[in-house]
């Protein structure tokens, strides 16, 4: 059975190895979980899936493979009452069993359930006695009772019996979906280079052990400066026009970057970079920074990240005077090339769906200028960009 499960995960494009499969078998052999499908789900996920971006794919594959088992658990009316009782005795936790004792024990609960099977003749909703939905009766679904038995239907939101793999709490971890601030932070952490700086604030445990041992057992605490991410990032963000459709995701990216990078500098541009940028969009015409000054101010060890949909007239990229705001003396492509030459570690993040890039001449032009270093603002695209920037 588990061999087929293993191959079903591989068929779902999950990077599951034989070594991880053997680890799962060893855990089962050691009886680290109770004989429960939900507990097996957690054990299988923790042993077989090593990257959270695959959690949602695992949930879908798990649900598809064990769907028959899940359906069988719903057929309470088709099995003898004593079978149901035995299953409850196996699956209920000690706390749940203690709660059931408040009704007089499991025998009383099952006896009352049988009486209701015999007495009830029609559907019931919202009550506290009959088998129904949305009430406080111990029997039914869609309501709440800590001593109850769910019969049919889905859980009512209290999550006491919901099949966790159907909940798909990790659907936004898929590496092809649009991502939120939390997932952006996870991806940005791939761009890290730690160093110790500042005052000694952190216990150096290995050195403390060595020093204490050399000091005949007398405790000798050793402290070291705290480790910080030393990566320096320069972000150039496109604003206005078609980028208004991507404000939310751009804000999420910017927020995550500010949280992850201690050394973060940012400037804005519109459509394409020309001979000036700005920090304050409300004062963009009064407070500008010449792009030449930016090239002189920031050293080549900065990681340069462009953020924009690259959607504009191709003339704005390729021709002098192509800007929609003023008569630029040099084409945007010239400035992009200068930036790329000065900052060898650079990438362009595009919030526009990758499937549309082929229909945007300006996207193709910018990609050519930047050596194809344009990546979609998905989890997979962001992680690829971080790997490129880390080299």
C-alpha positions in Angstrom: 0.0 0.0 0.0 2.7 2.5 1.0 4.8 1.7 -2.1 1.8 2.8 -4.3 1.5 5.9 -2.0 5.1 6.7 -2.6 4.8 6.4 -6.4 1.6 8.5 -6.3 3.6 11.3 -4.6 6.3 11.1 -7.3 3.6 11.2 -10.0 2.3 14.4 -8.4 5.8 15.9 -9.1 6.8 15.9 -5.4 10.6 15.5 -4.9 10.3 12.5 -2.6 13.3 10.2 -2.3 13.7 6.6 -1.3 15.7 7.6 1.8 12.8 9.7 3.0 10.4 6.8 2.3 12.5 4.5 4.4 12.5 7.0 7.2 8.7 6.9 7.1 8.7 3.1 7.3 11.1 3.2 10.3 8.9 5.6 12.1 5.8 3.4 11.5 7.8 0.4 12.7 8.7 2.2 15.9 5.0 3.0 16.5 5.6 6.7 16.9 2.0 7.4 16.0 -1.4 6.0 16.9 -3.3 4.0 14.2 -5.0 7.2 12.9 -5.1 8.4 9.3 -4.8 12.0 10.5 -1.6 11.2 12.5 -0.2 9.3 9.6 -0.8 12.4 7.4 1.4 14.5 9.7 4.0 11.9 10.0 4.1 11.4 6.2 4.4 15.1 5.6 7.2 15.7 8.1 9.3 12.8 6.8 8.6 13.1 3.1 8.3 16.8 2.4 11.4 18.9 3.1 10.3 22.3 1.6 7.0 24.0 2.6 6.4 25.1 -1.0 5.3 21.5 -1.6 2.9 21.2 1.3 -0.2 22.0 -0.9 0.8 19.5 -3.6 1.3 17.0 -0.8 -2.2 17.7 0.6 -3.7 17.2 -2.9 -1.8 14.0 -3.5 -2.6 12.6 -0.1 -6.3 13.4 -0.4 -6.5 11.8 -3.8 -4.8 8.6 -2.7 -6.6 8.2 0.6 -10.0 9.4 -0.7 -11.5 6.0 -0.4 -10.4 5.7 3.2 -11.9 9.1 4.0 -15.2 8.2 2.4 -15.4 5.0 4.3 -15.2 6.9 7.6 -18.4 8.8 6.7 -20.6 5.7 6.4 -21.7 5.7 10.0 -25.2 4.6 9.1 -24.1 1.6 7.2 -22.0 -0.1 9.8 -23.1 -1.9 13.0 -23.2 0.3 16.1 -20.6 -1.7 17.9 -18.1 -1.1 15.0 -18.6 2.6 15.4 -18.0 2.3 19.1 -14.8 0.5 18.7 -13.5 3.1 16.2 -14.3 5.9 18.7 -12.5 4.0 21.4 -9.4 3.8 19.2 -9.3 7.4 17.9 -10.5 9.5 20.8 -7.8 11.2 22.9 -7.8 10.8 26.7 -9.2 14.3 27.1 -12.1 13.6 24.7 -12.9 10.4 26.5 -13.0 12.3 29.8 -15.4 14.8 28.2 -17.7 11.9 27.1 -17.7 10.5 30.6 -19.7 13.7 31.6 -22.7 12.1 29.7 -22.3 8.9 31.5 -19.6 7.3 29.4 -19.3 5.9 25.9 -21.8 3.2 26.5 -24.5 5.7 27.4 -23.6 7.9 24.4 -23.9 5.0 22.0 -27.1 3.8 23.7 -28.6 7.3 23.3 -27.5 7.4 19.6 -29.3 4.1 18.9 -32.5 5.4 20.5 -32.4 8.5 18.3 -31.9 6.3 15.2 -35.1 4.5 16.1 -37.2 7.5 17.1 -36.2 10.2 14.6 -38.3 10.2 11.4 -37.3 13.5 9.6 -34.5 16.0 9.1 -33.7 18.3 12.1 -31.7 21.5 12.2 -30.5 23.8 15.0 -31.6 21.8 18.0 -30.1 20.2 21.0 -31.6 16.7 21.0 -32.1 15.1 17.6 -29.5 14.0 15.0 -29.2 17.0 12.8 -27.1 20.0 11.7 -26.1 23.3 13.1 -27.1 22.7 16.7 -25.7 21.6 20.0 -26.9 18.0 19.9 -24.1 15.4 20.5 -25.1 13.8 17.2 -24.9 15.2 13.7 -22.6 17.8 12.0 -22.2 21.5 11.4 -22.8 22.4 15.0 -20.9 22.3 18.3 -20.8 19.8 21.2 -17.5 18.8 22.8 -19.0 15.4 23.7 -20.5 14.8 20.3 -20.2 12.3 17.4 -20.2 13.8 13.9 -22.5 11.9 11.5 -22.2 12.8 7.8 -21.3 16.1 6.2 -18.3 18.3 6.8 -17.1 19.8 10.0 -18.8 23.0 11.1 -15.7 25.0 11.6 -14.7 23.7 15.0 -12.2 21.4 13.3 -12.7 18.5 15.6 -13.1 15.9 12.8 -12.2 17.7 9.6 -9.8 15.9 7.3 -6.7 18.0 7.5 -5.5 17.3 4.0 -8.8 18.6 2.6 -8.4 21.8 4.5 -5.3 22.6 2.3 -4.0 25.3 4.7 -0.9 25.6 2.6 -2.4 26.2 -0.8 -0.6 29.6 -1.1 2.7 27.9 -0.8 2.5 26.4 -4.3 5.6 27.6 -6.2 3.5 28.9 -9.1 1.0 31.1 -7.2 1.0 34.8 -6.3 2.5 35.2 -2.9 2.0 37.2 0.2 4.4 38.9 2.6 5.1 35.8 4.7 6.0 33.7 1.8 8.1 36.5 0.2 10.1 36.6 3.5 10.8 32.9 3.2 12.1 33.3 -0.3 14.1 36.4 0.5 15.9 34.5 3.2 17.8 32.6 0.6 19.7 35.9 0.0 21.7 36.0 3.2 25.3 36.3 4.2 25.7 36.5 8.0 28.5 38.2 9.8 29.1 39.2 13.5 29.3 42.9 14.3 28.8 45.2 17.2 29.1 44.6 21.0 29.3 41.1 22.4 25.6 40.2 23.1 25.3 36.5 22.4 26.5 33.4 24.2 29.2 31.5 22.3 28.3 28.0 23.6 31.1 26.0 21.9 33.8 28.4 23.2 32.2 28.5 26.6 32.3 24.7 26.9 36.0 24.7 25.7 37.0 27.5 28.1 35.1 25.9 31.1 36.8 22.5 30.5 40.2 24.2 30.2 39.4 26.1 33.4 39.0 22.8 35.5 35.3 23.0 35.4 34.9 26.6 36.5 32.2 28.2 34.4 33.8 30.7 31.9 31.2 32.4 29.8 32.2 33.6 26.3 30.2 36.1 24.4 30.2 37.1 20.7 28.5 39.8 18.7 25.1 38.9 17.3 25.0 37.7 13.7 23.4 40.0 11.2 22.6 39.6 7.5 25.3 41.7 5.8 23.7 41.6 2.3 23.1 45.1 0.9 20.1 45.5 -1.4 19.2 48.4 -3.7 15.6 48.3 -5.0 14.3 50.3 -7.9 10.5 50.3 -8.0 8.3 51.2 -10.9 5.2 53.3 -9.9 2.2 54.7 -11.6 0.4 53.7 -14.8 0.0 50.0 -15.3 1.8 49.3 -12.0 -1.4 50.5 -10.2 -2.8 47.0 -10.9 0.1 45.5 -8.9 0.2 47.8 -5.9 -0.7 45.2 -3.3 2.0 42.7 -4.3 4.6 45.3 -4.7 3.8 46.6 -1.2 4.1 43.1 0.1 7.5 42.6 -1.5 8.7 45.9 -0.2 7.5 45.2 3.3 9.1 41.8 3.4 12.4 43.2 2.0 12.5 45.9 4.7 12.0 43.2 7.4 14.6 40.9 6.0 17.4 43.2 5.0 19.1 45.6 7.4 20.9 47.4 4.5 18.1 48.2 2.1 18.0 51.3 -0.1 15.2 52.1 -2.5 14.2 54.6 -5.2 11.3 55.0 -7.6 11.0 55.3 -11.4 8.2 55.4 -13.9 8.1 52.7 -16.6 11.8 52.7 -17.3 14.9 54.1 -15.6 16.3 57.3 -17.1 18.6 60.0 -15.8 17.0 60.5 -12.4 15.0 58.7 -9.7 13.2 59.8 -6.5 12.5 58.7 -3.0 9.2 60.5 -2.3 6.4 60.1 -4.9 4.6 63.2 -3.8 7.7 65.3 -4.3 9.1 63.5 -7.3 9.5 66.7 -9.4 11.2 68.7 -6.6 13.4 66.0 -5.0 15.2 64.0 -7.6 18.4 62.0 -7.5 20.5 61.9 -10.7 21.1 58.3 -11.7 24.8 59.1 -12.2 24.9 60.0 -8.5 23.3 56.7 -7.6 26.0 54.9 -9.5 28.6 56.8 -7.6 27.0 56.5 -4.2 26.4 52.7 -4.1 29.2 50.2 -4.5 29.0 47.2 -6.8 28.6 44.8 -3.9 24.9 45.9 -3.6 22.3 43.5 -5.0 20.2 45.4 -7.5 16.5 44.5 -7.8 14.3 46.1 -10.3 10.5 45.8 -9.7 8.1 46.6 -12.5 5.8 45.1 -15.1 8.0 46.4 -17.9 4.8 47.2 -19.8 5.1 50.4 -21.9 5.7 51.5 -25.5 8.9 49.9 -26.8 10.1 53.4 -27.7 10.3 54.2 -24.0 13.0 51.6 -23.8 14.8 51.9 -27.1 14.7 55.6 -28.2 15.9 58.9 -26.9 13.0 61.1 -26.1 10.8 58.1 -25.6 9.8 58.9 -22.1 6.1 59.8 -21.6 7.1 62.5 -19.0 9.9 64.5 -20.5 12.4 64.5 -23.4 15.1 62.1 -22.2 18.5 62.6 -23.9 19.4 58.9 -23.7 17.3 55.8 -24.2 16.1 53.8 -21.2 18.1 50.8 -22.4 21.3 52.8 -22.1 20.6 53.5 -18.4 19.6 49.9 -17.7 22.8 48.7 -19.3 24.8 51.1 -17.1 23.1 49.9 -14.0 23.6 46.2 -14.9 27.3 46.8 -15.7 27.9 48.6 -12.3 25.9 46.1 -10.2 26.9 42.6 -11.4 24.3 41.0 -9.1 21.0 42.2 -10.4 17.5 40.8 -11.3 14.2 42.2 -12.5 11.0 41.0 -10.7 7.9 41.3 -12.8 4.4 41.0 -11.2 2.8 40.6 -14.6 1.8 36.9 -15.3 4.7 35.3 -17.3 2.3 34.0 -19.9 1.7 37.6 -21.1 5.4 38.5 -21.5 5.5 37.3 -25.1 2.8 39.8 -26.0 4.7 42.8 -24.6 7.4 44.2 -26.9 8.8 46.3 -24.1 9.2 43.2 -21.9 11.2 41.4 -24.6 13.4 44.5 -25.1 14.2 44.8 -21.3 14.9 41.1 -21.0 17.4 41.3 -23.9 19.1 44.3 -22.4 19.4 42.6 -19.0 20.5 39.2 -20.3 17.1 37.5 -19.6 17.4 38.2 -15.9 13.7 38.8 -15.5 11.6 36.6 -13.1 7.9 36.4 -12.3 6.8 37.5 -8.9 5.8 34.0 -7.8 7.5 31.9 -5.1 9.4 29.9 -7.8 10.4 33.1 -9.7 11.5 34.9 -6.5 13.6 31.9 -5.3 15.3 31.7 -8.7 16.1 35.4 -8.6 17.5 35.1 -5.1 19.8 32.2 -6.3 21.0 34.4 -9.2 21.7 37.3 -6.8 23.6 35.0 -4.4 26.2 33.9 -6.9 
